[in-house]
Amino acid sequence: MAAPGGSAGAGAGPGQPPPPPGDLRSVLITSVLNLERLELDLFRGRHHWVPATQRLFGGQIVGQALVAAAHAVSRDEQVHSLHCYFVRTGDPKVPVLYEVERTRTGKSFSVRSVKAIQHGQPIFTCQASFQLSQASPVQHQFTMPTVPPPEELLTQEELIQKFLQNPNLAERYRKHLNKIQAEDVPIDIKPVNPPDIFSLEPQEPKQLFWVRARGYIGETDMKVHCCVAAYISDYAFLGTALLPHRQYRIKFMVSLDHSMWFHAPFRADHWMLYECESPWAGGCRGLVQGRLWRRDGVLAVTCAQEGVIRVEQTPHQSKL
Protein backbone atom coordinates (compact mmCIF):
# COMPACT_ATOMS: atom_id res chain seq x y z
CA MET A 1 0.00 0.00 0.00
CA ALA A 2 1.39 3.39 -0.89
CA ALA A 3 1.42 5.81 2.00
CA PRO A 4 -2.07 7.34 2.07
CA GLY A 5 -2.05 10.81 0.62
CA GLY A 6 0.22 9.61 -2.19
CA SER A 7 -0.51 7.45 -5.21
CA ALA A 8 -1.83 3.92 -4.80
CA GLY A 9 0.25 0.99 -5.91
CA ALA A 10 2.57 -1.78 -4.79
CA GLY A 11 5.61 -1.26 -2.59
CA ALA A 12 6.62 1.12 0.16
CA GLY A 13 5.14 4.59 0.28
CA PRO A 14 7.13 7.85 0.20
CA GLY A 15 9.30 8.17 3.29
CA GLN A 16 8.71 4.54 4.24
CA PRO A 17 12.00 2.75 5.03
CA PRO A 18 12.64 -0.71 3.59
CA PRO A 19 12.17 -3.69 5.91
CA PRO A 20 15.22 -4.82 7.89
CA PRO A 21 17.27 -7.59 6.21
CA GLY A 22 15.59 -10.98 6.65
CA ASP A 23 12.18 -9.50 7.49
CA LEU A 24 9.15 -10.16 5.30
CA ARG A 25 6.81 -7.26 4.61
CA SER A 26 3.31 -7.87 5.95
CA VAL A 27 0.89 -9.29 3.37
CA LEU A 28 -1.62 -6.79 4.78
CA ILE A 29 0.47 -4.06 3.12
CA THR A 30 1.61 -5.81 -0.03
CA SER A 31 -1.72 -7.42 -0.92
CA VAL A 32 -4.80 -7.05 1.28
CA LEU A 33 -4.73 -3.27 1.71
CA ASN A 34 -2.95 -2.45 -1.54
CA LEU A 35 -5.71 -0.93 -3.69
CA GLU A 36 -5.56 -0.30 -7.43
CA ARG A 37 -6.39 3.29 -8.31
CA LEU A 38 -8.76 3.50 -11.29
CA GLU A 39 -9.61 7.21 -11.11
CA LEU A 40 -8.85 10.05 -8.67
CA ASP A 41 -11.34 8.78 -6.06
CA LEU A 42 -12.14 5.30 -7.38
CA PHE A 43 -10.24 2.19 -6.26
CA ARG A 44 -10.39 -1.56 -6.72
CA GLY A 45 -9.57 -4.04 -3.97
CA ARG A 46 -8.99 -7.79 -4.15
CA HIS A 47 -9.23 -10.50 -1.50
CA HIS A 48 -6.52 -12.33 0.40
CA TRP A 49 -8.32 -14.43 3.00
CA VAL A 50 -11.95 -15.60 2.76
CA PRO A 51 -13.50 -17.12 5.93
CA ALA A 52 -15.05 -20.59 5.95
CA THR A 53 -18.47 -18.89 5.65
CA GLN A 54 -17.48 -17.95 2.05
CA ARG A 55 -18.55 -14.37 2.78
CA LEU A 56 -16.10 -11.49 2.58
CA PHE A 57 -14.28 -10.76 5.84
CA GLY A 58 -15.72 -7.54 7.26
CA GLY A 59 -12.35 -6.33 8.51
CA GLN A 60 -10.99 -6.45 4.98
CA ILE A 61 -13.81 -4.21 3.70
CA VAL A 62 -13.36 -1.74 6.59
CA GLY A 63 -9.59 -1.66 6.11
CA GLN A 64 -9.76 -1.22 2.34
CA ALA A 65 -12.43 1.50 2.66
CA LEU A 66 -10.19 3.40 5.07
CA VAL A 67 -7.26 3.05 2.64
CA ALA A 68 -9.43 4.61 -0.09
CA ALA A 69 -10.57 7.45 2.21
CA ALA A 70 -6.99 8.09 3.37
CA HIS A 71 -5.84 8.62 -0.23
CA ALA A 72 -8.27 11.56 -0.44
CA VAL A 73 -6.74 13.65 2.40
CA SER A 74 -3.37 15.31 2.97
CA ARG A 75 -0.49 13.46 4.63
CA ASP A 76 -0.77 15.68 7.75
CA GLU A 77 -4.39 14.70 8.44
CA GLN A 78 -4.86 11.58 10.56
CA VAL A 79 -8.00 9.49 10.94
CA HIS A 80 -9.67 9.85 14.34
CA SER A 81 -12.93 7.97 13.74
CA LEU A 82 -14.89 5.90 11.25
CA HIS A 83 -18.47 4.62 11.19
CA CYS A 84 -19.54 1.84 8.82
CA TYR A 85 -22.59 -0.18 7.80
CA PHE A 86 -22.54 -3.57 6.08
CA VAL A 87 -25.62 -3.42 3.83
CA ARG A 88 -25.24 -6.51 1.59
CA THR A 89 -23.30 -9.77 1.66
CA GLY A 90 -19.98 -9.47 -0.16
CA ASP A 91 -19.11 -11.81 -3.02
CA PRO A 92 -15.60 -13.31 -2.59
CA LYS A 93 -15.45 -14.22 -6.31
CA VAL A 94 -15.22 -10.64 -7.61
CA PRO A 95 -13.19 -7.52 -6.64
CA VAL A 96 -14.72 -4.61 -4.69
CA LEU A 97 -14.89 -1.07 -6.06
CA TYR A 98 -14.43 1.77 -3.56
CA GLU A 99 -15.94 5.12 -4.48
CA VAL A 100 -14.80 8.07 -2.32
CA GLU A 101 -16.75 11.30 -1.85
CA ARG A 102 -14.90 14.30 -0.43
CA THR A 103 -17.79 15.28 1.82
CA ARG A 104 -16.06 18.13 3.66
CA THR A 105 -12.58 19.59 3.95
CA GLY A 106 -12.28 21.99 6.88
CA LYS A 107 -9.44 23.79 8.68
CA SER A 108 -9.14 21.13 11.41
CA PHE A 109 -11.40 18.25 10.34
CA SER A 110 -12.16 16.57 7.01
CA VAL A 111 -14.83 13.95 6.27
CA ARG A 112 -14.64 11.35 3.51
CA SER A 113 -17.53 9.05 2.58
CA VAL A 114 -16.79 5.69 0.98
CA LYS A 115 -19.15 3.33 -0.83
CA ALA A 116 -18.04 -0.26 -1.53
CA ILE A 117 -19.70 -1.67 -4.67
CA GLN A 118 -20.13 -5.15 -6.18
CA HIS A 119 -22.40 -6.13 -9.08
CA GLY A 120 -23.48 -2.48 -9.38
CA GLN A 121 -24.87 -2.30 -5.83
CA PRO A 122 -23.43 -0.93 -2.56
CA ILE A 123 -22.42 -3.66 -0.11
CA PHE A 124 -20.94 -1.30 2.49
CA THR A 125 -20.90 2.40 3.39
CA CYS A 126 -18.42 4.25 5.57
CA GLN A 127 -17.72 7.75 6.82
CA ALA A 128 -14.23 8.52 8.09
CA SER A 129 -13.20 11.74 9.82
CA PHE A 130 -9.62 13.07 9.74
CA GLN A 131 -8.01 15.73 11.94
CA LEU A 132 -4.90 17.85 11.88
CA SER A 133 -2.88 17.31 15.08
CA GLN A 134 -3.95 19.59 17.95
CA ALA A 135 -2.55 19.72 21.48
CA SER A 136 -4.90 19.89 24.49
CA PRO A 137 -4.50 19.78 28.29
CA VAL A 138 -7.75 17.77 28.54
CA GLN A 139 -6.52 14.16 28.61
CA HIS A 140 -7.49 10.95 30.43
CA GLN A 141 -7.96 7.23 29.76
CA PHE A 142 -8.94 3.96 31.44
CA THR A 143 -6.26 1.69 32.89
CA MET A 144 -5.03 -1.25 30.82
CA PRO A 145 -5.90 -4.69 32.26
CA THR A 146 -3.04 -6.56 33.91
CA VAL A 147 -2.31 -9.67 31.83
CA PRO A 148 0.66 -11.94 31.05
CA PRO A 149 2.91 -10.66 28.24
CA PRO A 150 2.55 -12.28 24.80
CA GLU A 151 5.90 -14.06 25.17
CA GLU A 152 4.38 -16.23 27.91
CA LEU A 153 1.30 -17.29 25.89
CA LEU A 154 0.57 -19.80 23.13
CA THR A 155 -0.49 -18.68 19.66
CA GLN A 156 -3.92 -19.63 18.31
CA GLU A 157 -2.22 -22.20 16.05
CA GLU A 158 -0.41 -23.79 19.02
CA LEU A 159 -3.65 -23.98 20.99
CA ILE A 160 -5.46 -25.66 18.09
CA GLN A 161 -2.64 -28.19 17.77
CA LYS A 162 -3.00 -28.90 21.48
CA PHE A 163 -6.76 -29.52 21.10
CA LEU A 164 -6.18 -31.79 18.09
CA GLN A 165 -3.99 -34.04 20.22
CA ASN A 166 -7.02 -34.98 22.33
CA PRO A 167 -7.97 -38.53 21.16
CA ASN A 168 -11.57 -38.05 22.34
CA LEU A 169 -12.26 -35.08 20.08
CA ALA A 170 -15.27 -35.77 17.84
CA GLU A 171 -14.32 -36.11 14.16
CA ARG A 172 -16.46 -33.22 12.93
CA TYR A 173 -14.81 -30.85 15.40
CA ARG A 174 -11.40 -32.21 14.41
CA LYS A 175 -12.23 -31.33 10.79
CA HIS A 176 -13.40 -27.87 11.86
CA LEU A 177 -10.16 -27.17 13.77
CA ASN A 178 -8.05 -28.47 10.89
CA LYS A 179 -9.92 -26.09 8.57
CA ILE A 180 -9.20 -23.13 10.90
CA GLN A 181 -5.55 -24.17 11.13
CA ALA A 182 -5.25 -24.23 7.33
CA GLU A 183 -6.62 -20.68 6.91
CA ASP A 184 -4.06 -18.09 5.86
CA VAL A 185 -5.07 -15.36 8.32
CA PRO A 186 -2.48 -12.53 8.18
CA ILE A 187 -2.78 -11.85 11.94
CA ASP A 188 -0.81 -13.21 14.91
CA ILE A 189 -3.12 -13.96 17.86
CA LYS A 190 -2.35 -15.05 21.43
CA PRO A 191 -5.46 -15.52 23.62
CA VAL A 192 -4.94 -14.57 27.29
CA ASN A 193 -7.60 -16.90 28.70
CA PRO A 194 -8.58 -19.21 25.82
CA PRO A 195 -12.04 -20.77 26.27
CA ASP A 196 -12.25 -24.53 26.74
CA ILE A 197 -13.66 -25.65 23.39
CA PHE A 198 -14.83 -28.92 24.97
CA SER A 199 -17.07 -27.14 27.48
CA LEU A 200 -20.54 -25.77 26.78
CA GLU A 201 -20.67 -23.91 30.10
CA PRO A 202 -21.66 -20.24 29.79
CA GLN A 203 -18.80 -17.76 30.17
CA GLU A 204 -18.63 -14.07 30.95
CA PRO A 205 -18.92 -12.10 27.66
CA LYS A 206 -15.34 -10.86 27.83
CA GLN A 207 -12.12 -11.94 26.15
CA LEU A 208 -8.56 -10.70 25.97
CA PHE A 209 -5.96 -11.52 23.36
CA TRP A 210 -2.71 -10.09 22.06
CA VAL A 211 -2.83 -9.26 18.34
CA ARG A 212 -0.50 -7.89 15.69
CA ALA A 213 -0.17 -7.88 11.91
CA ARG A 214 1.87 -10.82 10.65
CA GLY A 215 5.06 -9.54 9.03
CA TYR A 216 6.86 -6.19 8.94
CA ILE A 217 5.26 -2.77 8.40
CA GLY A 218 7.71 -0.38 10.05
CA GLU A 219 7.62 3.33 10.77
CA THR A 220 5.41 5.03 8.20
CA ASP A 221 2.37 7.29 7.89
CA MET A 222 0.14 6.57 10.90
CA LYS A 223 -2.82 6.14 8.53
CA VAL A 224 -1.22 2.91 7.27
CA HIS A 225 -1.21 1.41 10.78
CA CYS A 226 -4.81 2.59 11.32
CA CYS A 227 -5.90 0.77 8.14
CA VAL A 228 -4.21 -2.41 9.36
CA ALA A 229 -5.84 -2.04 12.80
CA ALA A 230 -9.22 -1.68 11.08
CA TYR A 231 -8.62 -5.06 9.43
CA ILE A 232 -7.52 -6.68 12.71
CA SER A 233 -10.34 -5.20 14.80
CA ASP A 234 -13.09 -7.32 13.21
CA TYR A 235 -11.40 -10.68 13.80
CA ALA A 236 -13.26 -12.77 16.45
CA PHE A 237 -14.88 -9.55 17.73
CA LEU A 238 -18.58 -10.44 17.48
CA GLY A 239 -17.92 -13.91 18.91
CA THR A 240 -17.52 -12.24 22.33
CA ALA A 241 -21.33 -11.94 22.49
CA LEU A 242 -21.67 -15.74 22.16
CA LEU A 243 -19.54 -16.69 25.18
CA PRO A 244 -22.54 -16.82 27.60
CA HIS A 245 -24.51 -18.89 25.03
CA ARG A 246 -22.07 -21.63 24.02
CA GLN A 247 -24.75 -24.33 24.37
CA TYR A 248 -26.37 -23.09 21.14
CA ARG A 249 -25.25 -23.89 17.61
CA ILE A 250 -24.79 -20.85 15.39
CA LYS A 251 -27.03 -20.73 12.32
CA PHE A 252 -26.07 -17.27 11.08
CA MET A 253 -23.77 -14.51 12.33
CA VAL A 254 -22.75 -11.36 10.44
CA SER A 255 -21.72 -7.81 11.29
CA LEU A 256 -24.27 -5.03 10.83
CA ASP A 257 -22.03 -2.05 11.58
CA HIS A 258 -18.55 -1.21 12.83
CA SER A 259 -17.15 1.94 14.46
CA MET A 260 -13.62 2.88 15.51
CA TRP A 261 -11.98 5.78 17.31
CA PHE A 262 -8.22 6.30 17.09
CA HIS A 263 -6.63 7.92 20.14
CA ALA A 264 -2.83 7.58 20.06
CA PRO A 265 -0.05 6.51 17.65
CA PHE A 266 0.78 2.79 17.53
CA ARG A 267 2.49 0.12 15.45
CA ALA A 268 0.04 -2.47 14.08
CA ASP A 269 2.95 -4.90 13.59
CA HIS A 270 3.75 -4.73 17.33
CA TRP A 271 1.79 -6.69 19.93
CA MET A 272 -1.33 -4.90 21.22
CA LEU A 273 -3.82 -6.17 23.79
CA TYR A 274 -7.37 -6.45 22.40
CA GLU A 275 -9.88 -6.20 25.25
CA CYS A 276 -13.35 -7.24 24.06
CA GLU A 277 -16.67 -7.32 25.93
CA SER A 278 -20.36 -7.63 25.12
CA PRO A 279 -22.65 -5.52 27.35
CA TRP A 280 -25.87 -6.74 25.68
CA ALA A 281 -27.47 -9.27 23.34
CA GLY A 282 -31.12 -9.71 22.35
CA GLY A 283 -33.56 -9.61 19.44
CA CYS A 284 -31.16 -11.74 17.33
CA ARG A 285 -28.49 -9.04 17.72
CA GLY A 286 -25.36 -8.71 19.82
CA LEU A 287 -23.36 -5.63 20.78
CA VAL A 288 -19.60 -5.77 21.34
CA GLN A 289 -17.08 -3.16 22.44
CA GLY A 290 -13.31 -3.35 22.24
CA ARG A 291 -10.14 -1.51 23.24
CA LEU A 292 -6.71 -1.92 21.66
CA TRP A 293 -3.92 -1.20 24.15
CA ARG A 294 -0.26 -0.61 23.42
CA ARG A 295 2.15 -2.64 25.53
CA ASP A 296 3.12 0.50 27.48
CA GLY A 297 -0.49 0.90 28.71
CA VAL A 298 -1.60 3.62 26.27
CA LEU A 299 -5.14 3.25 24.91
CA ALA A 300 -4.65 3.37 21.12
CA VAL A 301 -8.06 2.46 19.64
CA THR A 302 -11.67 1.95 20.76
CA CYS A 303 -14.09 -0.17 18.69
CA ALA A 304 -17.80 -1.03 18.72
CA GLN A 305 -19.90 -3.34 16.60
CA GLU A 306 -23.41 -4.77 16.41
CA GLY A 307 -24.18 -7.95 14.52
CA VAL A 308 -26.95 -10.40 13.70
CA ILE A 309 -26.73 -13.65 15.72
CA ARG A 310 -29.18 -16.47 14.99
CA VAL A 311 -28.84 -19.84 16.74
CA GLU A 312 -30.59 -23.21 16.80
CA GLN A 313 -33.32 -23.17 19.44
CA THR A 314 -32.21 -26.54 20.82
CA PRO A 315 -28.87 -26.62 22.69
CA HIS A 316 -26.33 -28.96 21.05
CA GLN A 317 -24.36 -31.76 22.63
CA SER A 318 -20.82 -31.79 24.05
CA LYS A 319 -17.89 -31.83 21.63
CA LEU A 320 -16.43 -34.88 23.39
Buried (B, 14 or more C-beta within 10 A) or exposed (E): BBBBBBEBEEEBBEEBEEBEEEEEBBBBBBBBBBBBBEEEBBBBBBBBBBBEEEBBBBBBBBBBBBBBBBBBBEBEBBBBBBBBBBBEEBBBEEBBBBBBBBBEBEEEBBBBBBBBBBEEEBBBBBBBBBBBEEEEEEEEBEEBEEBEEBEEBBBBEEBBEEBBEBEEBBEEBBEBBEEBEEEEBBBBBBBBBBEEBBEBEEBEBBBBBBBBBBBBBBEBBBBBBBBBBBBBBBBBBBBBBBBBBBBBEEEEBBBBBBBBBBBBEBBBBEBBBBBBBBEEBEEEBBBBBBBBBBBEEBBBBBBBBBBBBEBEEEEEEEBE
